[in-house]
Amino acid sequence: MAAVLLLTGVGAGGALLVLAALTGVAGALAATRADATLRRPFLILATLCFVLPGLAHGFRDRWPDPLLNRHSSVDKQLPRLLREQGGEVVDWAWSPVGRADLYQRPNDPDKLILADATNSTVFLAANPEGLPALFAFLPDAVAPVRSALVLGSGAGLEVRLAREAGVADVEAVELNAAIIRLVR
């Protein structure tokens, strides 16, 4: 339960720093029970385990993001987009499910939300004219319905397609709370 709360609150990097600091606290407590000759070195190590994560947290904005640097894996969509098309990550969020990044291309009002730098979902800025021409619109056009359930709604493209098709009642379910935060 603590890991879920840590991931949600401070992200994966922050969770590792908190756990390292807790290791320092545990080490300090254990050092008080150590033999007198070992107590001082153990207390020094425990103090370092507590202090170094705090220093790392203080300088976290100066460290490169391993998911976003130009040397990141070519298998990941987000680093490839950043290298080939430019743009920037304008926001990001963590959840117990993973990380989500809000990416925007230069001079493009639409954005992409990428889950763990790979799976993308389009976050449309406006209601474009071409929605009915998308392949994803086909089910709504072939079999018109009054209600729809969109599982894994991401940034809401399928919800907008259903609305465009005249579906009156659309329920959207998204598991990744980080994506929900970025959409809001």
C-alpha positions as CSV (number, residue, x, y, z in Angstrom):
1,M,0.0,0.0,0.0
2,A,2.9,2.4,0.8
3,A,4.4,1.7,-2.6
4,V,1.2,2.7,-4.4
5,L,0.9,5.9,-2.4
6,L,4.6,6.7,-3.0
7,L,4.2,6.1,-6.8
8,T,1.1,8.3,-6.9
9,G,2.6,11.0,-4.7
10,V,6.2,11.4,-5.8
11,G,6.6,9.2,-8.8
12,A,9.1,6.3,-9.3
13,G,12.2,8.4,-8.8
14,G,10.9,10.0,-5.6
15,A,9.7,6.6,-4.3
16,L,13.3,5.3,-4.7
17,L,14.7,8.2,-2.8
18,V,12.1,7.8,0.0
19,L,12.9,4.1,0.3
20,A,16.7,4.9,0.4
21,A,16.1,7.4,3.2
22,L,14.0,4.9,5.1
23,T,16.9,2.5,4.7
24,G,19.1,5.0,6.4
25,V,16.7,5.4,9.3
26,A,16.6,1.6,9.6
27,G,20.3,1.4,9.5
28,A,20.7,4.0,12.2
29,L,18.3,2.1,14.4
30,A,20.2,-1.1,13.8
31,A,23.6,0.6,14.4
32,T,22.5,1.5,17.9
33,R,22.5,-2.2,18.7
34,A,25.8,-3.0,17.0
35,D,29.1,-3.7,18.8
36,A,30.7,-0.5,20.0
37,T,33.6,-0.8,17.5
38,L,31.2,-1.1,14.6
39,R,28.6,1.5,15.8
40,R,30.4,4.6,14.4
41,P,31.0,3.3,10.8
42,F,27.4,1.9,10.7
43,L,26.0,5.3,11.9
44,I,28.1,7.1,9.2
45,L,26.8,4.8,6.5
46,A,23.2,5.1,7.8
47,T,23.5,8.9,7.9
48,L,24.8,8.8,4.3
49,C,21.8,6.6,3.3
50,F,19.5,9.2,4.8
51,V,21.2,12.4,3.6
52,L,22.2,11.5,0.0
53,P,18.6,10.9,-1.2
54,G,17.6,14.2,0.3
55,L,20.5,15.9,-1.7
56,A,19.5,14.0,-4.8
57,H,15.9,15.1,-4.4
58,G,17.1,18.7,-4.1
59,F,19.0,18.6,-7.4
60,R,16.4,16.4,-9.3
61,D,15.5,19.2,-11.8
62,R,19.1,19.3,-13.0
63,W,19.3,15.6,-13.9
64,P,18.4,14.4,-17.3
65,D,15.2,12.4,-17.6
66,P,16.2,8.9,-18.7
67,L,12.9,8.5,-20.7
68,L,13.4,11.7,-22.6
69,N,17.0,12.1,-23.4
70,R,18.4,11.6,-27.0
71,H,20.1,8.4,-26.1
72,S,16.9,6.7,-24.9
73,S,15.9,3.4,-26.6
74,V,14.7,3.7,-30.2
75,D,12.0,1.2,-29.3
76,K,10.2,3.9,-27.3
77,Q,7.9,6.2,-29.3
78,L,8.4,9.3,-27.1
79,P,12.2,9.6,-27.4
80,R,11.9,9.0,-31.1
81,L,9.3,11.8,-31.5
82,L,11.5,14.2,-29.5
83,R,14.5,13.3,-31.7
84,E,12.8,13.3,-35.1
85,Q,10.0,15.9,-34.7
86,G,11.1,18.1,-31.9
87,G,8.4,19.3,-29.7
88,E,8.4,18.9,-25.9
89,V,6.8,17.2,-23.0
90,V,4.6,19.9,-21.5
91,D,3.5,17.8,-18.5
92,W,3.8,14.4,-17.0
93,A,2.3,12.3,-14.2
94,W,2.8,9.0,-12.4
95,S,0.3,6.5,-11.1
96,P,0.7,2.9,-9.8
97,V,0.0,1.8,-13.4
98,G,2.9,3.8,-14.9
99,R,4.1,7.2,-16.2
100,A,2.2,9.3,-18.7
101,D,3.6,12.2,-20.7
102,L,1.8,15.0,-22.5
103,Y,3.7,15.7,-25.7
104,Q,3.1,18.6,-28.1
105,R,4.6,19.0,-31.5
106,P,5.7,22.4,-32.7
107,N,2.8,24.5,-34.2
108,D,0.3,21.7,-33.6
109,P,-2.6,22.4,-31.2
110,D,-3.3,18.7,-30.7
111,K,-1.2,16.8,-28.2
112,L,-0.3,13.1,-27.5
113,I,-0.5,11.4,-24.2
114,L,2.0,8.5,-24.1
115,A,1.9,5.8,-21.5
116,D,5.4,4.7,-20.4
117,A,6.8,6.5,-23.5
118,T,5.3,4.0,-25.9
119,N,1.5,3.8,-26.2
120,S,0.0,7.0,-27.5
121,T,-3.5,8.5,-27.5
122,V,-4.4,11.7,-29.3
123,F,-5.6,14.6,-27.2
124,L,-7.5,16.8,-29.7
125,A,-7.5,20.6,-29.0
126,A,-10.6,21.3,-31.1
127,N,-13.3,19.4,-32.8
128,P,-11.8,18.8,-36.2
129,E,-13.9,18.2,-39.4
130,G,-12.3,14.9,-40.3
131,L,-13.5,12.7,-37.4
132,P,-16.1,10.7,-39.4
133,A,-13.3,9.8,-41.9
134,L,-11.3,8.0,-39.2
135,F,-11.3,4.2,-39.3
136,A,-12.2,4.2,-35.5
137,F,-15.5,6.0,-36.5
138,L,-16.6,2.9,-38.5
139,P,-18.3,0.9,-35.7
140,D,-20.4,4.0,-34.7
141,A,-21.4,4.6,-38.4
142,V,-22.2,0.9,-39.1
143,A,-24.3,0.2,-36.1
144,P,-25.7,3.3,-34.5
145,V,-26.4,2.9,-30.8
146,R,-27.9,5.0,-28.0
147,S,-25.2,4.1,-25.4
148,A,-21.5,3.1,-25.5
149,L,-18.9,1.9,-23.1
150,V,-15.3,3.0,-24.0
151,L,-12.8,0.8,-22.1
152,G,-9.3,2.4,-22.0
153,S,-10.5,5.8,-23.1
154,G,-7.1,7.4,-23.0
155,A,-7.3,11.0,-24.0
156,G,-10.9,10.6,-25.2
157,L,-10.7,10.2,-29.0
158,E,-13.1,7.3,-29.1
159,V,-15.5,9.2,-26.8
160,R,-15.4,12.2,-29.2
161,L,-16.0,9.8,-32.1
162,A,-19.1,8.3,-30.3
163,R,-20.4,11.8,-29.6
164,E,-19.9,12.8,-33.2
165,A,-21.9,9.7,-34.3
166,G,-24.8,10.8,-32.1
167,V,-24.4,8.4,-29.2
168,A,-26.3,10.0,-26.4
169,D,-24.9,8.1,-23.4
170,V,-21.1,7.5,-23.4
171,E,-19.4,5.9,-20.4
172,A,-15.6,6.1,-20.5
173,V,-13.3,4.0,-18.3
174,E,-9.5,4.7,-18.0
175,L,-7.4,2.6,-15.6
176,N,-4.3,4.9,-15.6
177,A,-4.9,7.8,-13.2
178,A,-1.9,9.6,-14.6
179,I,-3.7,9.8,-18.0
180,I,-6.9,11.0,-16.3
181,R,-4.9,13.8,-14.5
182,L,-3.3,14.9,-17.8
183,V,-6.6,15.0,-19.6
184,R,-8.1,17.1,-16.8
